[in-house]
Amino acid sequence: MKKIWYIGIALLLWQCQDIKYPEAPENLIDRETMIQVYTDAYLANASKNFNRTILLREQIALTEYIYKKYDIDSLQYEKSNAFYSADLDNYRDMFLQVQENINARFREVDSIVEQEEEEKKRYKDSMRELQKRRRDSLGLGIQDSTELDTSIPAKTEDSLTKPAVKRTLQGEIAPKSKNDSGL
């Protein structure tokens, strides 16, 4: 009886060894294009999860966009996907390349963001410099805050700080104190 079980298991394993891979379809998408399709499909799926309302409001069909971009149809995609996914080692290698493509796009976007931030910083710095020049319109020179003289300057009188003189018909009368300006 045990011999029959061993023979049955051996036949079963022998049958499992004969896995048939699907034949390449006649309109197979080449490997490099398929990697690009997978990359765009992954990013499209991520954008659906990020902000679905914009896609719905603008009526954007991302899968249709991908099909048009690569000039393929859904049946061609499904047959090519079935063909490539049958060989798991090749399929894994393809998705490692997809991951590298996505990382390259992230690096590209990050460099663009860094450039924009650098431009904003330069703009703010130039605006700050322009404001300093405007404040220094008297030609006193821009001083560093560590070089500023913090001592109280001697008080000088000018037309704004000089006490006003009260004028009467008899003549001018100087005020008695600063608070009594005569106005």
Backbone hydrogen bonds, N-H to C=O, Kabsch-Sander energy under -0.5 kcal/mol:
donor,donor_aa,acceptor,acceptor_aa,energy
5,W,1,M,-1.7
6,Y,2,K,-2.3
7,I,3,K,-2.2
8,G,4,I,-2.7
9,I,5,W,-2.6
10,A,6,Y,-2.3
11,L,7,I,-2.4
12,L,8,G,-2.3
13,L,9,I,-2.7
14,W,10,A,-2.2
15,Q,11,L,-2.2
16,C,12,L,-1.7
17,Q,13,L,-1.1
18,D,15,Q,-0.9
19,I,17,Q,-1.0
21,Y,19,I,-0.6
28,L,25,P,-1.2
34,M,30,D,-2.5
35,I,31,R,-2.1
36,Q,32,E,-1.8
37,V,33,T,-2.5
38,Y,34,M,-2.7
39,T,35,I,-2.3
40,D,36,Q,-2.6
41,A,37,V,-2.7
42,Y,38,Y,-2.5
43,L,39,T,-2.2
44,A,40,D,-2.5
45,N,41,A,-2.4
46,A,42,Y,-2.2
47,S,43,L,-2.2
48,K,44,A,-1.8
49,N,45,N,-1.5
50,F,46,A,-1.3
51,N,47,S,-2.0
55,L,51,N,-1.0
56,L,52,R,-2.3
57,R,53,T,-2.8
58,E,54,I,-2.6
59,Q,55,L,-0.5
60,I,55,L,-2.3
61,A,59,Q,-0.6
62,L,60,I,-0.8
65,Y,61,A,-1.9
66,I,62,L,-2.3
67,Y,63,T,-2.4
68,K,64,E,-2.3
69,K,65,Y,-2.6
70,Y,66,I,-2.0
71,D,67,Y,-0.5
71,D,68,K,-0.6
72,I,67,Y,-2.3
77,Y,73,D,-2.3
78,E,74,S,-2.7
79,K,75,L,-2.5
80,S,76,Q,-2.2
81,N,77,Y,-2.8
82,A,78,E,-2.4
83,F,79,K,-2.0
84,Y,80,S,-2.6
85,S,81,N,-2.5
86,A,82,A,-0.8
86,A,83,F,-0.6
87,D,83,F,-0.5
87,D,84,Y,-0.7
88,L,86,A,-0.9
91,Y,87,D,-2.6
92,R,88,L,-2.7
93,D,89,D,-2.1
94,M,90,N,-2.3
95,F,91,Y,-2.1
96,L,92,R,-1.9
97,Q,93,D,-1.7
98,V,94,M,-2.0
99,Q,95,F,-2.2
100,E,96,L,-1.9
101,N,97,Q,-2.4
102,I,98,V,-2.3
103,N,99,Q,-2.3
104,A,100,E,-2.2
105,R,101,N,-2.0
106,F,102,I,-2.3
107,R,103,N,-2.3
108,E,104,A,-2.1
109,V,105,R,-2.6
110,D,106,F,-2.8
111,S,107,R,-2.2
112,I,108,E,-1.9
113,V,109,V,-2.5
114,E,110,D,-2.4
115,Q,111,S,-2.1
116,E,112,I,-2.4
117,E,113,V,-2.5
118,E,114,E,-2.4
119,E,115,Q,-2.4
120,K,116,E,-2.3
121,K,117,E,-2.4
122,R,118,E,-2.6
123,Y,119,E,-2.4
124,K,120,K,-2.7
125,D,121,K,-2.7
126,S,122,R,-2.6
127,M,123,Y,-2.3
128,R,124,K,-2.4
129,E,125,D,-2.4
130,L,126,S,-2.3
131,Q,127,M,-2.2
132,K,128,R,-2.0
133,R,129,E,-2.1
134,R,130,L,-2.1
135,R,131,Q,-2.2
136,D,132,K,-1.4
137,S,134,R,-1.1
139,G,136,D,-1.6
143,Q,141,G,-0.5
147,E,144,D,-1.5
148,L,144,D,-0.5
150,T,148,L,-0.7
162,K,158,D,-2.5
166,K,173,I,-1.9
168,T,171,G,-2.1
173,I,166,K,-2.6
181,S,179,N,-1.2
